[in-house]
Amino acid sequence: MITRDIQAYMARDWEAVRAAKDRYWAERIRRLGPAEGLRIADELRRHVVALHPDWPTPADRSADLAAHVRLAELLRRADRSSDR
């Protein structure tokens, strides 16, 4: 019984599951507005802090800042190329 259940679980159409989740959250945020997206993000942040009270670490913050700097530069480049 357990083996069969595990096999059924592993055989799921994971692309369909992902698509259904994406549709669910997109519709929820569309219906409830941007504040719902912020509420969800805050719940996720609180959950992580409950599991890892030292999060984000200085290294996490540094990596996050570096990612934001890279994104800002890519956006600046995209903006400049749209002027052509």
mmCIF file of the C-alpha atoms, coordinates in Angstrom:
data_MODEL
# 
_entry.id   MODEL 
# 
loop_
_atom_site.group_PDB 
_atom_site.id 
_atom_site.type_symbol 
_atom_site.label_atom_id 
_atom_site.label_alt_id 
_atom_site.label_comp_id 
_atom_site.label_asym_id 
_atom_site.label_entity_id 
_atom_site.label_seq_id 
_atom_site.pdbx_PDB_ins_code 
_atom_site.Cartn_x 
_atom_site.Cartn_y 
_atom_site.Cartn_z 
_atom_site.occupancy 
_atom_site.B_iso_or_equiv 
_atom_site.pdbx_formal_charge 
_atom_site.auth_seq_id 
_atom_site.auth_comp_id 
_atom_site.auth_asym_id 
_atom_site.auth_atom_id 
_atom_site.pdbx_PDB_model_num 
ATOM 1  C CA . MET A 1 1  ? 0.000  0.000  0.000   1.00 0.00 ? 1  MET A CA 1 
ATOM 2  C CA . ILE A 1 2  ? 2.650  2.549  1.018   1.00 0.00 ? 2  ILE A CA 1 
ATOM 3  C CA . THR A 1 3  ? 4.891  1.660  -1.940  1.00 0.00 ? 3  THR A CA 1 
ATOM 4  C CA . ARG A 1 4  ? 1.967  2.054  -4.345  1.00 0.00 ? 4  ARG A CA 1 
ATOM 5  C CA . ASP A 1 5  ? 1.121  5.455  -2.830  1.00 0.00 ? 5  ASP A CA 1 
ATOM 6  C CA . ILE A 1 6  ? 4.712  6.610  -3.162  1.00 0.00 ? 6  ILE A CA 1 
ATOM 7  C CA . GLN A 1 7  ? 4.814  5.452  -6.771  1.00 0.00 ? 7  GLN A CA 1 
ATOM 8  C CA . ALA A 1 8  ? 1.547  7.270  -7.530  1.00 0.00 ? 8  ALA A CA 1 
ATOM 9  C CA . TYR A 1 9  ? 2.885  10.419 -5.909  1.00 0.00 ? 9  TYR A CA 1 
ATOM 10 C CA . MET A 1 10 ? 6.114  10.289 -7.883  1.00 0.00 ? 10 MET A CA 1 
ATOM 11 C CA . ALA A 1 11 ? 4.225  9.634  -11.133 1.00 0.00 ? 11 ALA A CA 1 
ATOM 12 C CA . ARG A 1 12 ? 2.126  12.806 -10.795 1.00 0.00 ? 12 ARG A CA 1 
ATOM 13 C CA . ASP A 1 13 ? 2.091  15.302 -13.637 1.00 0.00 ? 13 ASP A CA 1 
ATOM 14 C CA . TRP A 1 14 ? 4.298  17.839 -11.862 1.00 0.00 ? 14 TRP A CA 1 
ATOM 15 C CA . GLU A 1 15 ? 4.017  20.379 -14.688 1.00 0.00 ? 15 GLU A CA 1 
ATOM 16 C CA . ALA A 1 16 ? 0.231  20.342 -14.279 1.00 0.00 ? 16 ALA A CA 1 
ATOM 17 C CA . VAL A 1 17 ? 0.596  20.725 -10.508 1.00 0.00 ? 17 VAL A CA 1 
ATOM 18 C CA . ARG A 1 18 ? 2.913  23.726 -10.984 1.00 0.00 ? 18 ARG A CA 1 
ATOM 19 C CA . ALA A 1 19 ? 0.551  25.285 -13.543 1.00 0.00 ? 19 ALA A CA 1 
ATOM 20 C CA . ALA A 1 20 ? -2.432 24.836 -11.201 1.00 0.00 ? 20 ALA A CA 1 
ATOM 21 C CA . LYS A 1 21 ? -0.536 26.483 -8.335  1.00 0.00 ? 21 LYS A CA 1 
ATOM 22 C CA . ASP A 1 22 ? 0.506  29.368 -10.575 1.00 0.00 ? 22 ASP A CA 1 
ATOM 23 C CA . ARG A 1 23 ? -3.109 29.880 -11.696 1.00 0.00 ? 23 ARG A CA 1 
ATOM 24 C CA . TYR A 1 24 ? -4.365 29.730 -8.101  1.00 0.00 ? 24 TYR A CA 1 
ATOM 25 C CA . TRP A 1 25 ? -1.937 32.349 -6.787  1.00 0.00 ? 25 TRP A CA 1 
ATOM 26 C CA . ALA A 1 26 ? -2.280 34.620 -9.821  1.00 0.00 ? 26 ALA A CA 1 
ATOM 27 C CA . GLU A 1 27 ? -6.075 34.611 -9.468  1.00 0.00 ? 27 GLU A CA 1 
ATOM 28 C CA . ARG A 1 28 ? -5.903 35.169 -5.707  1.00 0.00 ? 28 ARG A CA 1 
ATOM 29 C CA . ILE A 1 29 ? -3.579 38.146 -6.070  1.00 0.00 ? 29 ILE A CA 1 
ATOM 30 C CA . ARG A 1 30 ? -5.633 39.508 -8.997  1.00 0.00 ? 30 ARG A CA 1 
ATOM 31 C CA . ARG A 1 31 ? -8.790 39.267 -6.894  1.00 0.00 ? 31 ARG A CA 1 
ATOM 32 C CA . LEU A 1 32 ? -7.367 40.534 -3.602  1.00 0.00 ? 32 LEU A CA 1 
ATOM 33 C CA . GLY A 1 33 ? -4.815 42.998 -4.961  1.00 0.00 ? 33 GLY A CA 1 
ATOM 34 C CA . PRO A 1 34 ? -1.126 43.649 -4.430  1.00 0.00 ? 34 PRO A CA 1 
ATOM 35 C CA . ALA A 1 35 ? -1.574 43.747 -0.655  1.00 0.00 ? 35 ALA A CA 1 
ATOM 36 C CA . GLU A 1 36 ? -2.319 40.011 -0.787  1.00 0.00 ? 36 GLU A CA 1 
ATOM 37 C CA . GLY A 1 37 ? 1.023  39.387 -2.480  1.00 0.00 ? 37 GLY A CA 1 
ATOM 38 C CA . LEU A 1 38 ? 2.762  41.362 0.273   1.00 0.00 ? 38 LEU A CA 1 
ATOM 39 C CA . ARG A 1 39 ? 0.821  39.486 2.962   1.00 0.00 ? 39 ARG A CA 1 
ATOM 40 C CA . ILE A 1 40 ? 1.853  36.142 1.490   1.00 0.00 ? 40 ILE A CA 1 
ATOM 41 C CA . ALA A 1 41 ? 5.495  37.236 1.270   1.00 0.00 ? 41 ALA A CA 1 
ATOM 42 C CA . ASP A 1 42 ? 5.406  38.356 4.912   1.00 0.00 ? 42 ASP A CA 1 
ATOM 43 C CA . GLU A 1 43 ? 3.928  35.022 6.009   1.00 0.00 ? 43 GLU A CA 1 
ATOM 44 C CA . LEU A 1 44 ? 6.720  33.192 4.195   1.00 0.00 ? 44 LEU A CA 1 
ATOM 45 C CA . ARG A 1 45 ? 9.324  35.479 5.809   1.00 0.00 ? 45 ARG A CA 1 
ATOM 46 C CA . ARG A 1 46 ? 7.864  34.853 9.277   1.00 0.00 ? 46 ARG A CA 1 
ATOM 47 C CA . HIS A 1 47 ? 7.907  31.104 8.667   1.00 0.00 ? 47 HIS A CA 1 
ATOM 48 C CA . VAL A 1 48 ? 11.563 31.125 7.653   1.00 0.00 ? 48 VAL A CA 1 
ATOM 49 C CA . VAL A 1 49 ? 12.500 33.267 10.676  1.00 0.00 ? 49 VAL A CA 1 
ATOM 50 C CA . ALA A 1 50 ? 10.645 30.817 12.938  1.00 0.00 ? 50 ALA A CA 1 
ATOM 51 C CA . LEU A 1 51 ? 12.711 27.962 11.477  1.00 0.00 ? 51 LEU A CA 1 
ATOM 52 C CA . HIS A 1 52 ? 15.979 29.911 11.229  1.00 0.00 ? 52 HIS A CA 1 
ATOM 53 C CA . PRO A 1 53 ? 16.047 32.815 13.718  1.00 0.00 ? 53 PRO A CA 1 
ATOM 54 C CA . ASP A 1 54 ? 19.417 34.022 12.410  1.00 0.00 ? 54 ASP A CA 1 
ATOM 55 C CA . TRP A 1 55 ? 18.021 34.503 8.884   1.00 0.00 ? 55 TRP A CA 1 
ATOM 56 C CA . PRO A 1 56 ? 18.935 36.455 6.921   1.00 0.00 ? 56 PRO A CA 1 
ATOM 57 C CA . THR A 1 57 ? 22.606 36.128 7.678   1.00 0.00 ? 57 THR A CA 1 
ATOM 58 C CA . PRO A 1 58 ? 25.093 38.817 6.657   1.00 0.00 ? 58 PRO A CA 1 
ATOM 59 C CA . ALA A 1 59 ? 26.105 36.560 3.736   1.00 0.00 ? 59 ALA A CA 1 
ATOM 60 C CA . ASP A 1 60 ? 22.436 36.226 2.698   1.00 0.00 ? 60 ASP A CA 1 
ATOM 61 C CA . ARG A 1 61 ? 22.037 40.010 2.802   1.00 0.00 ? 61 ARG A CA 1 
ATOM 62 C CA . SER A 1 62 ? 25.222 40.517 0.793   1.00 0.00 ? 62 SER A CA 1 
ATOM 63 C CA . ALA A 1 63 ? 24.102 38.023 -1.870  1.00 0.00 ? 63 ALA A CA 1 
ATOM 64 C CA . ASP A 1 64 ? 20.658 39.664 -2.001  1.00 0.00 ? 64 ASP A CA 1 
ATOM 65 C CA . LEU A 1 65 ? 22.181 43.112 -2.452  1.00 0.00 ? 65 LEU A CA 1 
ATOM 66 C CA . ALA A 1 66 ? 24.449 41.805 -5.217  1.00 0.00 ? 66 ALA A CA 1 
ATOM 67 C CA . ALA A 1 67 ? 21.431 40.311 -6.996  1.00 0.00 ? 67 ALA A CA 1 
ATOM 68 C CA . HIS A 1 68 ? 19.562 43.620 -6.753  1.00 0.00 ? 68 HIS A CA 1 
ATOM 69 C CA . VAL A 1 69 ? 22.583 45.531 -8.096  1.00 0.00 ? 69 VAL A CA 1 
ATOM 70 C CA . ARG A 1 70 ? 22.810 43.097 -11.062 1.00 0.00 ? 70 ARG A CA 1 
ATOM 71 C CA . LEU A 1 71 ? 19.085 43.462 -11.749 1.00 0.00 ? 71 LEU A CA 1 
ATOM 72 C CA . ALA A 1 72 ? 19.263 47.262 -11.555 1.00 0.00 ? 72 ALA A CA 1 
ATOM 73 C CA . GLU A 1 73 ? 22.118 47.254 -14.072 1.00 0.00 ? 73 GLU A CA 1 
ATOM 74 C CA . LEU A 1 74 ? 20.203 44.964 -16.435 1.00 0.00 ? 74 LEU A CA 1 
ATOM 75 C CA . LEU A 1 75 ? 17.162 47.237 -16.198 1.00 0.00 ? 75 LEU A CA 1 
ATOM 76 C CA . ARG A 1 76 ? 19.320 50.306 -16.923 1.00 0.00 ? 76 ARG A CA 1 
ATOM 77 C CA . ARG A 1 77 ? 20.762 48.565 -19.986 1.00 0.00 ? 77 ARG A CA 1 
ATOM 78 C CA . ALA A 1 78 ? 17.307 47.553 -21.191 1.00 0.00 ? 78 ALA A CA 1 
ATOM 79 C CA . ASP A 1 79 ? 16.067 51.114 -20.742 1.00 0.00 ? 79 ASP A CA 1 
ATOM 80 C CA . ARG A 1 80 ? 19.003 52.527 -22.735 1.00 0.00 ? 80 ARG A CA 1 
ATOM 81 C CA . SER A 1 81 ? 18.473 50.026 -25.554 1.00 0.00 ? 81 SER A CA 1 
ATOM 82 C CA . SER A 1 82 ? 14.794 50.998 -25.838 1.00 0.00 ? 82 SER A CA 1 
ATOM 83 C CA . ASP A 1 83 ? 15.848 54.583 -26.722 1.00 0.00 ? 83 ASP A CA 1 
ATOM 84 C CA . ARG A 1 84 ? 17.367 53.426 -29.987 1.00 0.00 ? 84 ARG A CA 1 
# 
